[in-house]
């Protein structure tokens, strides 16, 4: 008898397959060694999605991001990243909807765009537009976190924000001080997004500005 977890995995996997097929990929479910574009040792992914013989995704499907061990997959992600045109993705139930973003042509901000938007957000702060500046800076921060995950071959760049933050900290990409700041500022962002008044928003905006500056400078040097 199939368990609830197995059933949820099967349903999620089917959703992922259909979405990638709609994006024009050839999708192989439970690929065998001969179906893989290159040697992955004993590891077998849930799916291989091919855009062409030299481009595609190696995909692992997990029902929950919070119950996923990233350490287990980072070595695979690093191996896949050595092959131009290929990416390793962990896709969870919380993460299925972002696949549509790719269909719509949405992409993460580039590094240059992040730097440009940072200048614009700083200008908003200087003009007293604290709320607009905060949302703009948060967008830069989240883009930078996802950019760092992809660059470090940690396959979490598509994870929900809180899981992304937690995993980056657990992988040593955020210090304890940075981790605490990001989580505290995320609460402020959520309060603003849900229409709650937030005292001292100018000061909080400056704090977020400093955190964004710190992370961009740190990761630009690596």
Secondary structure, 3 states (H helix, E strand, C coil): CCCHHHHHHHHHHHHHHHHHHHCCCEEEECCCHHHCCCCCCCCCCCEEEEEECCEEEEEEEECCCCCCCCHHHHHHHHHHHCCCCEEEEEEEHHHCCHHHHHHCCCCCCCHHHHHHHHHHHHHHHHCCCHHHHHHHHHHHHHHHHHHHHHHCCCCCCCCCHHHHHHHHHHCCCCCHHHHHHHHHHHHHHHHHHCCCCCCCHHHHHHHHHHHHHHHHHHHHCC
